[in-house]
Amino acid sequence: MNQSHPIDVTRRHFFSRTATGLGAAALSSLLGNEVAYGASGGFPNFAPKAKRVIYLYMAGGPSQFETFDDKPKLRELNGKGIPESLTDGVKLAFLQYEALKCFGTDVGFKKCGKSGQSISNLLPHLQAVADDLCVVRTLETDQVNHDPAHTFMNTGFSIAGRPSMGSWLSYGLGSSSDNLPGFVVMRSGPLGQPIPTTAWHNGFLPGKHQGVEFYGSEQPLNYLKSPDGVSSSTQEETIQSIAQLNRIHNDTVDDPEILTRINQYELAFQMQTSVPDLANFDSESAATRELYGVGDKPDGSFASNCLMARRMAERGVGFVQLYHTGWDHHGGVVKGVTQRGKDIDQGAAALIKDLKLRGMLEDTLVIWGGEFGRTPMSQGGSGRDHHTKSGAMWMAGGGVKAGASFGETDEFGFGAAKDPFHVHDFHATVLHLLGINHKRLTHKYKGFNFRLTNVHGHVVKDILA
C-alpha cells in the first residue's frame, strides 16, 4: 500500500471487494436526490400554482395544421404560391430552392366543448378534454434543425452543455421524494430522428440534477435486483461504509460531486424497492387502466408511460418528461399525424382526466408540444418542412387558463399575427407557475450568472388563470 495516499487506495480496494447488484453502470446514471435541496435565492419566490410538471414532448416537430391550427385559407389556395412577403429572408431547412406552394390539409377540425377550441378530428380524445386545455398557436423558436432545436427548447440555448429545464427546477426547488429521482425521462415511439441526451442533462449544475431515464417496462432500470447471496442488510451496511469512506475523502479534497455520489448510492438502494412498486399497475383500478387503454403491466407505449408519469407525480417526482418520437413528416404528413395521433391521443387525454379526478390537475402543469412547427408550404407534395415562425402547443392545469386559446397566426399560418410565444417566454412562464422569478434562478459558472432564459423571456400573463 502506498502510505502517502491511504484513503485513495483503501477506497479502491473496498470497491473491488464489495460490488453488489446496483452495478456501476446504473450508478453512473442514477443521480442523487437530497430532500428539500434548493439553490440560494429563496425559491419559490412566491406562492406557486403548480407543484410539479409532466411534459409530453412530441419529438420531430408535430404539424400544427393537422392538430391545433385550422387554416381555411390554405385549403382555398392549395397548390398556389404563398406570398413572397411572408417568406423573404426566412430560413427553412429544406425548401430554400423550391417553389413555395400552399398546402391545405384535408383533415377536418371541430369546435370542441363550451370553449369552442378548434382541434383536429385526428385527436378525438383530446377533443373531449378541450375545456381543460390552453392551446398556444404562435410558438416561435430560433432553431430550424432537430438537434439544436431540441437543445434550445429544453435548455434555452442552441449549444449543448447547458442545464435542461428539469435540471433547473430540481436545482431551484429540490424534490419532495426521498426514494425516486426528482427529474425522470421516458421514451416511446418509432425509431427515427434521435433525441440527444443533452436534452435532459444537468450541464454545469451539480450532477444530482440530471434527468434519469426510465424504461417503459416492468423493469424501468437495470440492476434493480441484488445478486444471489447478497441480503438487503448486507447491501445497506456496504453502502453505509462506502458513504463513510467518501465523507472522509471529501473532508480532504472538498469536492461537492463526492457528496452527490453518496446520494447516488443511497438513492439507488432505496429505488430497489420503490421502482418495482412504481412499475406495478396491479393497484390501479380496472376503470383507470381502461381509461388509459393499458393492461396490468407497463408495456412501453405512450399511454403506459402517461400512467407511470401520474404515479411518479403522486410519489413526489417534480419533473417528468415523456418523449414520443416519429413526428418528422417531410412526406405523407396526414398519414404520419394520423398514426402518431393514435399513439398519443388516448394517453394524453387520460392523463388530464385522471389527474382531474384525483384533484391533482390544479397543481400539476401538463405540457404538450415539440421542438418546432411545420411549414404551411408543401414539401414533395404531401409533407411539410421544419418551421420556426409558428407552431402549436398546449398546457393544462397548474395555474393556466382552462378552455383558452393564446395567439393567432396569419391566414396562411406562417407566423404570428397576434401574441407571439417565444421559447424564452415559455420557459419564463413555466417557472412563474412554479413560483420562480426566472431572472433570479441563476447559477454562477466561469464568472457568469447563467439562467434558463438567458437574458430574454417574459411571463405571458394572458394564459394564467
C-alpha positions in Angstrom: 0.0 0.0 0.0 1.2 3.5 -0.8 1.2 5.1 2.6 1.1 8.6 1.1 -2.4 8.0 -0.2 -4.0 5.6 2.2 -7.6 6.8 1.7 -7.5 6.6 -2.1 -6.1 3.1 -2.2 -8.4 1.8 0.6 -11.4 3.0 -1.3 -10.4 1.3 -4.5 -9.7 -1.9 -2.6 -13.0 -1.7 -0.8 -15.0 -1.1 -4.0 -13.3 -4.1 -5.7 -14.3 -6.4 -2.9 -17.9 -5.1 -2.2 -19.5 -4.8 -5.6 -23.3 -5.5 -5.4 -26.2 -5.7 -7.7 -26.5 -1.9 -8.0 -23.8 -2.0 -10.7 -21.5 0.7 -11.8 -23.5 1.4 -15.0 -26.7 2.0 -13.1 -25.0 4.2 -10.5 -23.5 6.4 -13.1 -27.0 7.3 -14.3 -28.8 7.5 -11.0 -28.4 10.9 -9.7 -28.6 11.6 -6.0 -31.6 13.4 -4.6 -31.5 15.4 -1.4 -34.9 16.3 0.0 -35.7 20.0 0.3 -32.5 20.9 -1.5 -32.6 24.1 -3.5 -30.5 26.9 -4.9 -29.9 30.0 -3.0 -32.5 32.7 -3.7 -35.4 31.6 -1.5 -37.3 29.5 -4.0 -40.2 29.5 -4.5 -40.2 33.3 -4.6 -44.0 33.5 -4.3 -46.9 31.1 -3.9 -46.7 28.6 -6.8 -49.7 27.5 -8.8 -48.0 24.3 -9.9 -46.1 21.8 -7.7 -44.9 19.5 -10.5 -44.6 19.3 -14.3 -45.4 16.5 -16.7 -44.0 17.4 -20.1 -45.4 15.4 -23.1 -42.7 16.1 -25.7 -43.5 15.2 -29.3 -40.1 14.8 -30.9 -39.7 15.6 -34.5 -42.0 18.7 -34.8 -45.7 17.9 -34.9 -47.6 19.8 -37.6 -50.0 22.4 -36.2 -52.0 22.3 -39.4 -53.1 18.7 -38.7 -53.6 19.2 -35.0 -54.4 22.6 -33.5 -54.3 25.3 -36.1 -57.1 25.1 -38.8 -56.4 27.4 -41.8 -59.3 27.5 -44.3 -57.3 29.9 -46.5 -54.7 27.2 -47.1 -57.3 24.8 -48.3 -58.7 27.5 -50.6 -55.3 28.3 -52.1 -54.0 24.7 -52.0 -51.2 24.3 -54.6 -50.9 28.0 -55.3 -47.9 30.1 -54.4 -47.6 31.6 -50.9 -46.9 35.3 -50.8 -43.2 36.1 -51.0 -43.7 38.9 -48.5 -44.1 36.2 -45.8 -41.2 34.0 -46.9 -38.5 36.5 -47.9 -35.4 36.1 -45.7 -36.9 33.2 -43.6 -34.6 30.3 -43.0 -36.1 26.9 -44.0 -34.5 23.5 -43.5 -35.1 22.0 -47.0 -37.3 24.3 -49.0 -34.8 27.1 -49.8 -34.6 26.4 -53.5 -38.1 25.0 -54.2 -41.3 26.7 -55.3 -43.2 27.6 -52.2 -46.8 26.4 -52.6 -49.7 26.5 -50.1 -50.6 23.1 -48.6 -54.1 23.0 -47.3 -54.8 19.8 -45.3 -57.9 17.7 -45.8 -58.0 16.8 -42.1 -61.2 18.0 -40.5 -61.4 20.2 -37.4 -64.1 20.5 -34.8 -65.1 23.3 -32.4 -65.0 21.4 -29.1 -66.5 21.9 -25.7 -68.0 25.0 -24.2 -64.8 26.9 -25.1 -65.1 26.1 -28.8 -61.5 25.1 -29.1 -60.6 24.1 -32.6 -59.0 20.7 -32.5 -58.3 18.2 -35.3 -60.5 15.1 -35.8 -57.3 13.0 -35.7 -57.4 13.7 -31.9 -60.9 12.7 -30.7 -59.8 12.0 -27.1 -58.2 15.4 -26.8 -61.3 17.0 -28.3 -63.2 15.6 -25.3 -61.0 17.5 -22.8 -60.8 20.7 -24.8 -62.2 22.7 -21.9 -59.2 21.8 -19.8 -56.6 22.9 -22.4 -54.9 26.2 -23.0 -53.8 26.0 -26.7 -51.0 28.2 -27.9 -50.8 28.6 -31.7 -47.9 31.0 -32.0 -44.9 29.2 -30.7 -41.6 30.6 -32.0 -38.1 29.2 -31.8 -34.7 30.2 -33.1 -33.5 26.8 -34.4 -34.7 25.1 -37.6 -32.8 21.7 -37.3 -33.7 19.0 -34.9 -30.7 18.6 -32.5 -30.2 22.4 -31.8 -34.0 22.8 -31.7 -34.3 20.1 -29.0 -31.4 21.7 -27.1 -33.0 25.1 -27.4 -36.4 24.0 -26.4 -35.1 22.2 -23.3 -32.2 24.4 -22.2 -32.8 27.9 -23.7 -29.6 27.6 -25.7 -28.8 26.0 -29.0 -25.4 24.8 -28.0 -25.2 21.6 -25.9 -23.8 21.8 -22.4 -26.4 24.0 -20.6 -28.8 22.7 -17.9 -32.2 21.5 -19.0 -35.4 22.9 -17.7 -36.0 19.8 -15.5 -32.5 20.2 -14.0 -33.0 23.9 -13.3 -36.2 23.1 -11.5 -34.6 20.3 -9.5 -31.8 22.8 -8.6 -34.2 25.6 -7.6 -36.9 23.7 -5.9 -35.4 20.4 -4.8 -37.6 17.3 -4.5 -40.3 16.0 -2.2 -39.4 12.4 -2.9 -36.7 10.6 -0.9 -36.8 7.3 -2.9 -37.2 8.4 -6.5 -35.2 11.0 -8.6 -36.7 14.5 -8.9 -36.4 14.5 -12.7 -37.3 11.5 -14.8 -37.3 10.9 -18.5 -39.1 8.2 -20.5 -39.2 7.5 -24.3 -41.7 5.8 -26.6 -42.5 5.8 -30.3 -40.9 4.5 -33.5 -37.2 4.6 -34.2 -36.1 7.5 -36.4 -34.8 11.0 -35.6 -32.8 10.5 -32.4 -33.2 12.6 -29.3 -29.9 13.9 -27.9 -29.5 13.0 -24.2 -28.2 16.6 -23.7 -31.9 17.5 -23.7 -32.1 16.3 -20.1 -28.5 17.0 -19.0 -27.6 18.9 -15.9 -24.9 20.9 -17.7 -22.9 22.9 -15.2 -25.3 22.3 -12.3 -24.4 19.6 -9.8 -24.7 16.1 -11.1 -27.6 15.2 -8.8 -29.9 17.3 -11.0 -29.5 15.4 -14.3 -32.6 13.6 -15.6 -32.7 9.9 -15.0 -34.1 7.8 -17.9 -36.6 5.1 -17.0 -37.6 2.3 -19.4 -41.3 1.8 -20.1 -41.3 -1.8 -18.9 -41.8 -3.9 -15.8 -38.1 -3.2 -15.0 -37.6 0.5 -15.6 -34.0 0.4 -14.6 -31.2 -2.1 -14.8 -29.6 -3.8 -11.8 -32.6 -3.4 -9.5 -32.1 -6.9 -8.1 -29.2 -7.8 -5.9 -27.1 -10.9 -6.8 -28.0 -14.2 -5.1 -26.5 -14.3 -1.6 -26.4 -10.6 -1.1 -29.0 -9.7 1.5 -30.6 -6.3 2.0 -28.9 -5.8 5.3 -25.5 -6.6 3.8 -26.1 -4.2 1.0 -27.2 -1.4 3.3 -24.1 -1.9 5.5 -21.9 -1.8 2.4 -23.5 1.4 1.2 -23.1 3.0 4.7 -19.4 2.0 4.7 -18.9 3.5 1.2 -20.6 6.7 2.3 -18.3 6.9 5.3 -15.2 6.5 3.2 -16.5 9.0 0.7 -17.1 11.6 3.5 -13.6 11.0 4.8 -12.2 11.6 1.3 -14.4 14.7 0.9 -13.0 16.2 4.1 -9.6 16.0 2.4 -10.5 17.3 -1.1 -13.8 19.2 -0.6 -15.4 18.0 -3.9 -19.2 18.5 -4.0 -19.5 15.7 -6.5 -18.4 13.3 -3.8 -21.5 14.2 -1.8 -23.5 13.7 -5.0 -22.0 10.2 -5.3 -23.0 9.4 -1.7 -26.6 10.4 -2.5 -26.4 8.3 -5.7 -25.6 5.1 -3.7 -28.3 5.8 -1.1 -31.0 6.7 -3.6 -30.1 3.7 -5.8 -30.6 1.4 -2.7 -33.9 3.0 -2.0 -35.0 2.6 -5.6 -34.6 -1.1 -5.5 -37.8 -1.1 -3.5 -39.6 2.0 -4.8 -39.2 1.4 -8.6 -40.7 -2.1 -8.8 -43.7 -0.8 -6.8 -43.9 2.2 -9.2 -44.0 -0.1 -12.2 -46.7 -2.4 -10.9 -50.1 -1.4 -12.2 -52.0 -4.1 -10.1 -53.0 -1.4 -7.6 -54.7 0.6 -10.3 -58.5 0.0 -10.8 -59.8 -1.6 -13.9 -61.5 1.7 -14.7 -58.2 3.6 -14.6 -56.4 1.0 -16.8 -59.3 1.2 -19.3 -59.1 4.9 -19.3 -55.5 4.8 -20.5 -56.0 1.7 -22.6 -53.3 -0.3 -20.8 -53.0 -3.7 -19.0 -51.8 -4.5 -15.6 -48.1 -4.1 -16.5 -46.2 -1.3 -18.2 -45.8 -2.0 -21.9 -43.6 0.8 -23.2 -46.4 2.6 -25.0 -47.0 6.3 -24.6 -50.2 5.7 -22.7 -48.4 3.3 -20.3 -45.8 6.0 -19.8 -48.5 8.6 -19.1 -49.9 6.3 -16.3 -46.3 5.9 -15.0 -46.0 9.7 -15.0 -49.1 10.1 -12.9 -47.8 7.5 -10.5 -44.5 9.3 -10.3 -46.2 12.6 -9.7 -48.1 11.1 -6.8 -44.8 9.9 -5.3 -43.2 13.3 -5.4 -41.3 13.4 -8.7 -41.2 17.1 -9.6 -40.5 16.9 -13.4 -41.4 14.0 -15.7 -40.7 14.3 -19.4 -42.2 11.8 -21.8 -40.7 11.8 -25.3 -42.7 10.3 -28.1 -40.8 10.1 -31.4 -41.9 10.0 -35.1 -43.3 13.4 -35.8 -40.9 14.5 -38.5 -43.2 14.3 -41.6 -41.4 15.7 -44.7 -43.7 13.4 -46.7 -47.1 11.9 -46.0 -47.9 14.3 -43.2 -51.6 13.4 -42.9 -50.8 9.7 -42.7 -48.0 10.4 -40.3 -50.0 12.6 -37.9 -52.9 10.1 -38.1 -50.5 7.3 -36.9 -48.8 9.4 -34.2 -52.2 10.8 -33.1 -53.4 7.3 -32.5 -50.3 6.7 -30.4 -50.7 9.6 -28.0 -54.3 10.8 -28.1 -55.9 8.5 -25.6 -53.0 8.5 -23.2 -52.7 12.3 -23.1 -56.4 12.8 -22.6 -56.5 10.1 -20.0 -53.7 11.8 -18.0 -55.7 15.0 -17.9 -58.9 13.2 -16.8 -57.1 11.1 -14.3 -55.3 14.0 -12.7 -58.5 15.9 -12.5 -60.4 13.0 -10.9 -57.7 12.8 -8.2 -57.7 16.5 -7.5 -54.1 16.8 -8.9 -54.6 18.7 -12.1 -54.9 22.1 -10.3 -51.3 21.9 -9.1 -49.8 19.7 -11.9 -48.7 21.5 -15.1 -49.1 19.3 -18.1 -47.4 20.5 -21.3 -47.7 19.1 -24.9 -45.5 20.1 -27.8 -42.4 19.6 -29.9 -39.2 21.4 -30.8 -40.8 23.5 -33.7 -43.8 23.6 -36.0 -44.2 22.8 -39.7 -44.5 25.0 -42.8 -47.8 25.9 -44.4 -46.0 25.2 -47.7 -45.8 21.6 -49.1 -42.6 19.6 -49.3 -42.8 16.9 -52.0 -46.5 17.5 -52.4 -47.6 15.7 -49.2 -45.2 16.8 -46.5 -44.1 19.8 -44.5 -40.7 21.3 -43.7 -39.4 22.4 -40.3 -40.7 25.9 -39.3 -39.6 28.3 -36.6 -42.2 31.1 -37.1 -45.2 29.2 -35.9 -46.1 26.0 -34.0 -48.7 24.8 -31.7 -48.6 23.5 -28.1 -51.0 23.2 -25.2 -50.8 23.3 -21.4 -53.3 22.2 -18.8 -53.7 22.5 -15.1 -51.1 24.1 -12.8 -52.4 27.6 -13.0 -53.1 28.1 -16.7 -56.4 29.2 -18.1 -58.7 26.2 -19.0 -60.5 26.2 -22.3 -58.4 29.1 -23.6 -56.5 30.0 -26.7 -53.5 32.2 -27.0 -52.0 33.7 -30.1 -53.3 33.9 -33.6 -51.3 33.1 -36.8 -51.9 34.9 -40.1 -54.4 33.5 -42.5 -51.7 31.2 -44.0 -50.5 30.1 -40.6 -46.9 31.2 -41.5 -46.3 33.5 -38.4 -47.9 35.2 -35.5 -50.5 37.9 -36.4 -51.1 38.3 -32.7 -49.3 37.4 -29.4 -46.1 35.5 -30.4 -45.0 33.0 -27.8 -41.2 32.5 -27.9 -39.4 29.6 -26.3 -37.9 32.0 -23.8 -41.4 33.3 -22.9 -42.5 29.6 -22.5 -39.6 29.0 -20.0 -40.3 32.2 -18.1 -44.0 31.4 -17.8 -43.4 27.8 -16.6 -41.0 29.0 -13.9 -43.5 31.6 -12.9 -46.3 28.9 -12.5 -43.9 27.1 -10.2 -43.3 30.2 -8.1 -40.0 31.1 -9.5 -38.9 34.5 -10.8 -36.9 33.5 -13.9 -34.5 36.3 -13.5 -33.5 35.1 -10.0 -32.9 31.4 -10.7 -29.2 31.7 -11.6 -26.0 29.7 -11.3 -22.6 31.2 -11.4 -20.3 29.4 -13.8 -17.0 30.6 -15.1 -17.7 34.1 -13.8 -21.1 34.4 -15.3 -24.5 34.2 -13.7 -26.4 31.9 -16.1 -30.1 31.3 -16.2 -32.6 29.2 -18.2 -34.0 32.2 -20.0 -30.5 33.7 -20.7 -31.2 37.5 -21.0 -34.6 37.1 -22.6 -38.1 36.0 -21.8 -41.2 37.4 -20.2 -44.1 35.9 -18.3 -47.1 35.6 -20.5 -49.8 36.6 -18.1 -52.7 36.2 -20.5 -52.5 32.4 -20.2 -52.5 32.5 -16.4 -55.7 31.5 -14.6 
